[in-house]
């Protein structure tokens, strides 16, 4: 089903109001343009037929005028030759031609007027179509701009997340390096007196506990050297 029901609807249409009510303005503007273009083709085709009819009537009128003149000439010739009967017949024929010519001459102004209206309709329709196409370009441009901005925003957001992870990994690497430096400080360093004494006491304790264990086991111990 079309958006417009007749040419008058198109000419009197408020494209802004139509688009404001539309859920999908881009789709609606394309439908509007398509319907306007189809209507323009129909109006032009009708105008072509009207022009052809006008030219045909003009040719027929010119032909009838020539026939009138010819019957007039024949009537005069018949009178000159003293043939009033023939002159009367020629004048009757001229009258019939005159009636046909009068009908055509009444039709021609109506056709000319109709053609003028069609020409006016075409001009108005072309103006509306140009307006609709301009609005379509604006809508498409706005859509493209919004899409591009969305892509840029999305890319920036993704990059911020990536940057955050990168910074976090850098912090971890820095901490690892600091801990490594602390541990490296102890590498190759000699033990102090307290540490060495504590180690000796620990060794002595282990030796005493080992002797006690051997005494309890007694004969259960295997001979030394086996």
C-alpha positions as CSV (number, residue, x, y, z in Angstrom):
1,X,0.0,0.0,0.0
2,X,1.3,3.4,-1.0
3,X,1.9,6.3,1.4
4,X,-0.1,8.6,-0.9
5,X,-3.4,7.9,-2.4
6,X,-3.3,10.5,-5.2
7,X,-1.1,13.2,-6.6
8,X,-2.7,15.9,-4.5
9,X,-1.6,14.0,-1.4
10,X,2.0,14.2,-2.6
11,X,1.8,17.9,-3.4
12,X,0.2,18.8,-0.1
13,X,2.3,16.3,2.0
14,X,4.4,17.4,4.9
15,X,7.4,15.1,4.7
16,X,8.7,16.3,8.1
17,X,5.5,15.2,9.8
18,X,5.6,11.8,8.0
19,X,9.2,11.2,9.0
20,X,8.5,12.3,12.6
21,X,5.9,9.5,13.0
22,X,8.0,6.9,11.3
23,X,9.8,4.2,13.3
24,X,12.3,3.8,10.4
25,X,12.7,7.2,8.7
26,X,15.3,6.0,6.2
27,X,13.0,3.3,5.0
28,X,10.0,5.6,4.8
29,X,11.9,8.3,2.9
30,X,12.9,5.7,0.4
31,X,9.3,4.6,0.0
32,X,8.2,8.2,-0.4
33,X,10.8,8.8,-3.1
34,X,9.9,5.6,-4.9
35,X,6.2,6.5,-4.9
36,X,6.9,10.0,-6.1
37,X,9.1,8.7,-8.9
38,X,6.4,6.2,-10.0
39,X,3.8,9.0,-9.9
40,X,6.0,11.3,-11.9
41,X,6.4,8.6,-14.6
42,X,2.6,8.2,-14.7
43,X,2.0,12.0,-14.9
44,X,4.6,12.4,-17.6
45,X,3.1,9.5,-19.6
46,X,-0.4,11.1,-19.2
47,X,1.1,14.4,-20.4
48,X,2.7,12.6,-23.4
49,X,-0.7,11.3,-24.4
50,X,-2.3,14.7,-23.9
51,X,0.3,16.3,-26.1
52,X,-0.2,13.6,-28.8
53,X,-4.0,14.2,-28.7
54,X,-3.5,18.0,-29.0
55,X,-1.2,17.6,-32.0
56,X,-3.7,15.2,-33.6
57,X,-6.6,17.6,-33.1
58,X,-4.5,20.5,-34.4
59,X,-3.7,18.5,-37.6
60,X,-7.4,17.5,-38.0
61,X,-8.4,21.1,-37.5
62,X,-6.0,22.3,-40.2
63,X,-7.2,19.6,-42.5
64,X,-10.9,20.6,-42.0
65,X,-10.0,24.3,-42.7
66,X,-8.5,23.3,-46.0
67,X,-11.6,21.2,-46.7
68,X,-13.7,24.3,-45.9
69,X,-11.7,26.4,-48.3
70,X,-12.0,23.7,-51.0
71,X,-15.8,23.4,-50.7
72,X,-16.0,27.2,-50.8
73,X,-13.9,27.2,-54.0
74,X,-16.2,24.5,-55.5
75,X,-19.3,26.4,-54.6
76,X,-18.0,29.5,-56.2
77,X,-17.0,27.6,-59.3
78,X,-20.5,26.0,-59.5
79,X,-22.2,29.4,-59.4
80,X,-19.8,30.7,-62.1
81,X,-20.8,27.8,-64.3
82,X,-24.5,28.4,-63.5
83,X,-24.8,25.3,-61.4
84,X,-26.6,26.5,-58.4
85,X,-27.5,22.9,-57.4
86,X,-23.9,22.0,-57.2
87,X,-23.1,25.2,-55.4
88,X,-25.8,24.4,-52.8
89,X,-24.3,20.8,-52.3
90,X,-20.8,22.2,-51.9
91,X,-22.1,24.7,-49.3
92,X,-23.8,21.9,-47.4
93,X,-20.6,19.9,-47.4
94,X,-18.7,23.0,-46.2
95,X,-21.2,23.4,-43.4
96,X,-20.7,19.8,-42.2
97,X,-17.0,20.4,-42.2
98,X,-17.5,23.6,-40.3
99,X,-19.4,21.7,-37.6
100,X,-16.6,19.2,-37.2
101,X,-14.1,22.0,-37.1
102,X,-16.1,23.8,-34.4
103,X,-16.2,20.7,-32.2
104,X,-12.4,20.4,-32.5
105,X,-11.9,24.0,-31.7
106,X,-14.0,23.6,-28.6
107,X,-11.9,20.6,-27.5
108,X,-8.5,22.2,-28.1
109,X,-8.7,24.8,-25.3
110,X,-9.8,22.2,-22.8
111,X,-6.8,20.0,-23.8
112,X,-4.5,23.0,-23.6
113,X,-5.8,23.8,-20.1
114,X,-5.4,20.2,-19.0
115,X,-1.9,20.1,-20.4
116,X,-1.1,23.3,-18.4
117,X,-2.4,21.6,-15.2
118,X,-0.3,18.6,-16.0
119,X,2.8,20.7,-16.5
120,X,2.1,22.5,-13.2
121,X,1.6,19.1,-11.4
122,X,4.9,17.8,-12.9
123,X,6.7,21.0,-11.6
124,X,5.3,20.6,-8.1
125,X,6.0,16.9,-8.1
126,X,9.6,17.4,-9.2
127,X,10.0,20.0,-6.4
128,X,8.6,17.6,-3.8
129,X,10.8,14.8,-5.2
130,X,13.9,17.0,-5.0
131,X,13.0,17.9,-1.4
132,X,12.6,14.2,-0.5
133,X,15.9,13.3,-2.0
134,X,17.6,16.1,-0.1
135,X,16.1,14.8,3.1
136,X,17.2,11.3,2.2
137,X,20.8,12.5,1.8
138,X,20.6,14.2,5.2
139,X,19.2,11.1,6.9
140,X,21.9,8.9,5.3
141,X,24.6,11.4,6.3
142,X,23.3,11.5,9.9
143,X,23.2,7.7,10.0
144,X,26.7,7.4,8.6
145,X,28.0,10.0,11.1
146,X,26.3,8.3,14.0
147,X,27.7,4.9,12.9
148,X,31.2,6.3,12.6
149,X,31.0,8.0,16.0
150,X,29.8,4.8,17.6
151,X,32.6,2.8,16.0
152,X,35.1,5.4,17.3
153,X,33.6,5.4,20.8
154,X,33.7,1.6,20.8
155,X,37.3,1.5,19.6
156,X,38.3,4.1,22.2
157,X,36.6,2.1,25.0
158,X,38.3,-1.1,23.9
159,X,41.6,0.7,23.8
160,X,41.1,2.0,27.3
161,X,40.5,-1.5,28.6
162,X,43.6,-2.7,26.8
163,X,45.6,0.2,28.2
164,X,44.3,-0.7,31.7
165,X,45.4,-4.3,31.4
166,X,48.8,-3.2,30.0
167,X,49.3,-0.8,32.9
168,X,48.3,-3.6,35.4
169,X,50.8,-6.0,33.8
170,X,53.5,-3.3,34.0
171,X,52.8,-2.8,37.7
172,X,53.2,-6.6,38.2
173,X,56.5,-6.6,36.3
174,X,57.7,-3.7,38.4
175,X,56.8,-5.5,41.7
176,X,58.5,-8.7,40.4
177,X,61.6,-6.7,39.6
178,X,61.6,-5.0,43.1
179,X,61.2,-8.4,44.9
180,X,64.0,-9.8,42.7
181,X,66.3,-7.0,43.7
182,X,65.5,-7.7,47.4
183,X,66.3,-11.4,47.0
184,X,69.4,-10.6,45.0
185,X,70.7,-8.6,48.0
186,X,71.0,-11.8,50.0
187,X,72.9,-13.7,47.3
188,X,76.6,-14.3,48.2
189,X,76.3,-12.5,51.5
190,X,78.2,-14.1,54.6
191,X,76.1,-15.1,57.6
192,X,76.4,-13.0,60.7
193,X,77.5,-14.3,64.1
194,X,74.0,-14.9,65.4
195,X,73.0,-16.8,62.3
196,X,76.1,-19.1,62.4
197,X,75.6,-19.8,66.1
198,X,71.9,-20.6,65.5
199,X,72.9,-23.0,62.8
200,X,75.5,-24.7,65.1
201,X,72.9,-25.2,67.8
202,X,70.5,-26.7,65.3
203,X,73.2,-29.1,64.1
204,X,74.0,-30.1,67.6
205,X,70.4,-30.8,68.4
206,X,70.1,-33.0,65.3
207,X,73.3,-35.0,66.2
208,X,72.0,-35.7,69.8
209,X,68.6,-36.8,68.5
210,X,70.3,-39.1,66.0
211,X,72.5,-40.8,68.7
212,X,69.4,-41.3,70.9
213,X,67.6,-42.9,68.0
214,X,70.5,-45.2,67.3
215,X,70.6,-46.3,70.9
216,X,66.9,-47.2,71.0
217,X,67.2,-49.2,67.8
218,X,70.3,-51.2,69.0
219,X,70.7,-54.5,67.3
220,X,68.2,-53.6,64.7
221,X,70.7,-51.3,63.0
222,X,72.6,-52.9,60.1
223,X,76.4,-53.3,60.5
224,X,78.3,-50.2,59.3
225,X,79.8,-50.4,55.9
226,X,77.0,-52.6,54.4
